[in-house]
Amino acid sequence: MDHASEALMRSSIHDLANILSGIQGILELSDPDRPLTPRDRARLDAILTDGMATLERSRYLAMGTLPESAIESGADWRRQLKDQLQPLSVVFRSRIDVNYEGDPAQDRWPGELLRGYIAAVSRQILPYVQSAALVIFCEADAKEWRLRWTPASNLPESLQPEATNRPRDISARWALRTGAALGITLVAQDECLLARIPRF
């Protein structure tokens, strides 16, 4: 087995173990004689949804394929993005806001591929967010799309492409793979992370 395949398999097993531990924790801490509380049910649903996304990304990475990136209208694209980020909000107990700034005529975005990238980067940032909310600002003009995550004081090591010896979970691997496919540059700047995506 080559090194890249082994690293991908190790990341997948690690992430799957975390998912199962999260499920086990909720079930062990709940009263076996009562149904799950709404809070525990929401956390369980979030962990399962996040787990299914991780398994789907593992499959794409193993097969060397990516989801489509058809251009979508901004309002619909952001609605789907908010839905996709909701499980992370529950798991990390942090609100995630998505806002648009920019020319309304340019408010069209690459579909699932960019949404998956945003979710993967957000998952890497959320453990370090100290405030009540992570805010993602979306901006667009004729030349590029821009995304800003705030607060985010530095670029997580897992998202630094040059850190080749760093173990990465599936989320970090997904962010790097989809970021490369979309030509994204991601840098830390002024207490936020800034992603620039050339329009294609």
C-alpha positions in Angstrom: 0.0 0.0 0.0 1.4 3.4 -0.9 1.9 6.1 1.7 -0.9 8.4 0.5 -3.5 5.6 0.6 -2.3 4.5 4.0 -2.5 8.0 5.4 -6.0 8.4 4.0 -7.1 5.1 5.5 -5.7 6.1 8.9 -7.5 9.5 8.8 -10.8 7.8 7.9 -10.4 5.3 10.8 -9.5 8.0 13.2 -12.5 10.2 12.2 -14.9 7.2 12.3 -13.6 6.3 15.8 -14.4 9.9 16.9 -17.9 9.8 15.5 -18.6 6.5 17.2 -17.2 7.9 20.5 -19.5 10.9 20.2 -22.5 8.7 19.7 -21.5 6.4 22.6 -20.9 9.4 24.9 -24.5 10.7 24.3 -26.0 7.3 24.8 -24.0 6.5 28.0 -24.9 9.9 29.6 -28.6 9.7 28.9 -31.1 7.9 31.1 -31.8 4.5 29.6 -35.3 4.5 31.0 -36.2 7.8 29.2 -36.2 9.0 25.7 -33.4 11.3 24.6 -33.8 15.0 25.6 -34.3 17.4 22.6 -30.8 18.7 23.2 -29.2 15.2 23.2 -31.3 14.2 20.1 -30.1 17.4 18.3 -26.5 16.5 19.2 -26.9 12.9 18.1 -28.4 14.0 14.8 -25.6 16.5 14.3 -22.9 13.9 15.0 -24.5 11.5 12.6 -24.9 14.1 9.8 -21.3 15.2 10.3 -20.2 11.6 10.2 -22.0 10.9 7.0 -20.3 13.9 5.4 -17.0 12.6 6.6 -17.6 9.2 5.1 -18.8 10.7 1.8 -15.6 12.9 1.6 -13.5 9.8 2.4 -15.1 8.0 -0.5 -14.5 10.9 -2.9 -10.8 11.2 -1.8 -10.2 7.5 -2.1 -11.7 7.5 -5.7 -9.9 10.7 -6.7 -13.2 12.4 -7.7 -15.0 15.6 -6.5 -18.6 16.7 -6.5 -19.8 19.1 -9.2 -19.4 22.8 -8.9 -22.2 24.2 -11.0 -22.8 27.9 -10.5 -25.8 28.6 -8.2 -27.7 31.7 -7.3 -26.4 33.4 -4.1 -29.5 33.2 -1.9 -30.1 29.5 -2.6 -26.4 28.7 -2.3 -26.2 30.4 1.1 -29.3 28.7 2.4 -27.8 25.3 1.5 -24.5 26.4 3.1 -26.3 27.3 6.4 -28.0 24.0 6.4 -24.7 22.2 5.8 -23.0 24.2 8.6 -25.8 23.6 11.2 -24.5 20.2 12.5 -21.1 21.8 13.1 -22.8 24.6 15.0 -24.5 22.0 17.3 -21.3 19.9 17.7 -19.1 22.8 18.6 -21.8 24.8 20.4 -21.1 27.9 18.4 -23.4 30.0 16.2 -22.3 30.2 12.6 -23.5 33.3 10.6 -23.2 33.6 6.9 -23.4 37.1 5.3 -23.1 38.5 1.8 -21.3 41.7 0.9 -20.7 42.8 -2.7 -22.3 43.4 -6.0 -25.8 41.8 -6.2 -25.2 41.1 -9.9 -22.2 38.9 -9.1 -24.0 36.9 -6.4 -23.6 33.5 -8.0 -21.4 30.8 -6.5 -19.8 27.4 -7.2 -22.2 24.9 -5.8 -21.4 21.9 -3.6 -17.7 21.9 -4.2 -17.3 25.4 -2.5 -19.9 24.6 0.2 -17.9 21.5 1.1 -14.7 23.5 1.2 -16.3 26.1 3.5 -17.6 23.4 5.8 -14.2 21.7 6.0 -12.3 24.9 6.7 -15.0 25.9 9.3 -14.5 22.5 11.0 -10.8 23.2 11.4 -11.4 26.7 12.8 -14.3 26.1 15.2 -12.2 24.4 18.0 -10.3 27.7 18.3 -13.2 30.1 18.2 -13.5 31.8 21.6 -16.5 34.0 20.8 -20.1 33.1 20.7 -20.2 33.0 16.9 -18.1 32.3 13.8 -19.0 34.7 11.0 -18.4 33.9 7.4 -18.5 36.9 5.0 -19.1 36.1 1.4 -18.0 38.7 -1.2 -18.1 38.6 -5.0 -17.0 40.8 -7.9 -16.4 40.1 -11.6 -12.9 38.6 -11.0 -13.2 36.5 -7.9 -15.2 35.2 -4.9 -13.9 36.0 -1.4 -14.6 34.4 1.9 -13.7 35.7 5.4 -14.0 33.7 8.6 -13.9 35.8 11.7 -12.6 35.5 14.4 -9.7 33.4 13.2 -6.3 34.7 14.4 -4.1 32.2 12.4 -4.2 29.5 9.8 -4.5 26.1 11.4 -1.5 23.9 10.9 -3.7 21.2 9.3 -4.6 23.7 6.5 -1.0 24.6 5.7 -0.2 22.7 2.5 3.6 22.7 3.3 3.1 20.9 6.6 3.4 17.5 4.9 4.3 15.5 7.9 1.3 16.7 9.9 -1.4 14.1 10.5 -4.6 15.4 9.0 -8.2 14.4 9.5 -10.6 13.9 6.5 -11.9 17.5 6.9 -8.4 19.0 6.5 -7.6 16.7 3.6 -11.0 17.7 2.0 -10.2 21.4 2.4 -6.8 21.1 0.8 -8.1 18.9 -2.1 -11.1 21.1 -2.9 -9.1 24.3 -2.3 -6.6 23.1 -4.9 -9.4 22.2 -7.4 -10.9 25.6 -7.1 -7.6 27.5 -7.2 -8.2 28.9 -3.7 -5.5 30.9 -1.8 -6.2 30.9 2.0 -4.3 33.2 4.3 -4.6 34.6 7.8 -5.1 38.4 7.7 -6.3 41.0 10.2 -7.8 38.5 12.7 -9.6 36.5 10.0 -9.0 33.8 7.4 -9.3 35.1 3.9 -10.0 32.8 0.9 -9.7 34.1 -2.6 -11.3 32.1 -5.4 -10.8 33.1 -9.1 -13.9 33.1 -11.1 -13.9 30.5 -13.8 
